[in-house]
Amino acid sequence: MNQGNGENTLQIYQKLVSISVDLASTLDLAMLLRRIVQVAAELCNAEAASILLFDDKKQQLIFQASTDIKNEEQMRGIVVPKESIAGWVAISRQPLNVADVHEDSRFFKEVETRLQFPTSSLVAVPMIIKEKLVGVLEVLNKRAAPFSDQDLEYLNVLGALAAVAIENSRLFHQSDLISELVHELRTPLTSIITICYLLEKADMPEEDRLRLAHTILTEAQRLNAMATEFLDLSRLESGRSNTRFSVFSMMLLVKECCQVMQPRAAENNIELSVDLPGVYLDLEADRDQIKQLILNLLSNAVKFNRPGGKIYVRSWEENEKVYLEIKDTGLGMPADAIPRLFARFYRVPEQESASQGTGLGLSICKRIVENHDGKISVLSNVGVGTSFIVQFPKSHLN
């Protein structure tokens, strides 16, 4: 696709027009980012390409995608310093062609150290739409000659196209999410409006008035939880969530989560049984996200259990993978509910009377697992109980 293959400038721009149509029709963000870096590397005849997305709220530049899947797994979620080359491009909003990165004091050396990927040259361009910084697009190591001004020009055009496509993807998913959220808000809002109307009746007994006031509180708490989980899911799905990888003890985290959930389990006389290995079980992941995952699964195991029931929690390592199982002796689910279980706002009809949840918890769990290149599976039988099994790669450094 580049001039090294004998194509002239007009042919390359014609292909960029064709690529823009391809990018505009791709609404899945992960797939879109993968396509952009592939095109960038091919366009500039580079060994690798990467995308760093800008978190406007935290004012951070975060590594998000690479042509090398292994490298992407290791680097995804890392915050790139403002003093780096990519940071300079983001702040100045100017493209940059660096012939020798080791001669540039701004070079972010963690890339080489962590990935053992020698970098010699680099071109980076800002991705901007309507004066809004979306991120930075980079290509690394020209395969033949040094990167030229033409490479920078072509990548700049691709960066502009990529910015539009990324924002379109985000807006599509946000619009989709918002329409679903508005639909879900109607039920608790209708309840609150109806109850407020009833509370205006002067002849209502005080006991009934207090009961209805408590219902308003319950519905308001549900709305608050829904808004919080909606924002969490929106950040996870849009790629704006900052996944910070660190090595921590899975055993200690599981124990911590069980201690948090123990009082709620005790209220319903539910026994929490924890089975952990005798060795120090390490996991490289985002500790906060894994904690949110475990607490969500434990919360469901409590909510959909039965008084006097049990919850079994265990974690183990096998074939360089870390496993977590949370099993309950609760209501269970019919087989036809399992394929829809991780869909946004889905609640199993047979369980709705047991607990009024937001229907977003398991969607968040699935997205967290996907962010860590893991897998989550469900086994359930009506009247017997449910088991969630999650597996993660033990490390992203291999």
Buried (B, 14 or more C-beta within 10 A) or exposed (E): BBBBEEEEEEEBEEBBEEBBEEBBEBBEBBEBBBBBBEBBBBBBBBBBBBBBBBBEEEEBBBBBBBBBEEBBBBBBBBBBBBEBBBBBBBBEBEBBBBEEBEEBEBBBEBBBEBBEBEBBBBBBBBBBBEEEBBBBBBBBBBEEEEBBEEBBBBBBBBBBBBBBBBBBBBEEBBEEBEEBBEEBBEEBBEBBEEBEEEEEEEEEEEEEEEEBEEBBEBBEEBBEBBEEBBEBBBBBBBBBBBBBBEEBBBBEBBBBBBEBBBEBBEEEEBEBEBEBEEEEBBBBBBBEBBBBBBBBBBBBBBBBBBEEBBBBBBBBBEEEBBBBBBBBBBBBBEEEBBEEBBEBBBBBEBBEEBEBBBBBBBBBBBBBBBBBBBBBEBBBEEEEBBBBBBBBBBBBEE
